[in-house]
Amino acid sequence: MDRYPIARERIVKHFGSVNKFCEKTKIPKTSVVRVLQGKYGSGDTDDSNQRHRIEQAMLGNGVSIEDCRNMWARTQEQGSSSIINISGRKLKITTVTIIEDLSDAIR
């Protein structure tokens, strides 16, 4: 599961896949995948330099600044379910809310 699913979605949208993005930008795939998964860096190091590098590569390859906005936001899904009875039939209704934490977003 990705820590930055919005970033992966935007990379795939504009380049077709993470692999094609890496081929075009010459950024090592292992670095990109580790950043997307939130596994880049440890201890005192973080992934902010690599996130900036990925974003700059996207902008340098024609991706609009609007499509780079908030791509580093972290998301969390929160769901709730309820069971209702309509005409003798039990129905389960599930609502999923996606929460985006924009505090880590570069823009």
Secondary structure, 3 states (H helix, E strand, C coil): CCCCHHHHHHHHHHHCCHHHHHHHHCCCHHHHHHHHHCCCCCCCCCCHHHHHHHHHHHHHCCCCHHHHCCCCCEEEEEEEEEEEEECCEEEEEEEEEEEEEHHHCCC
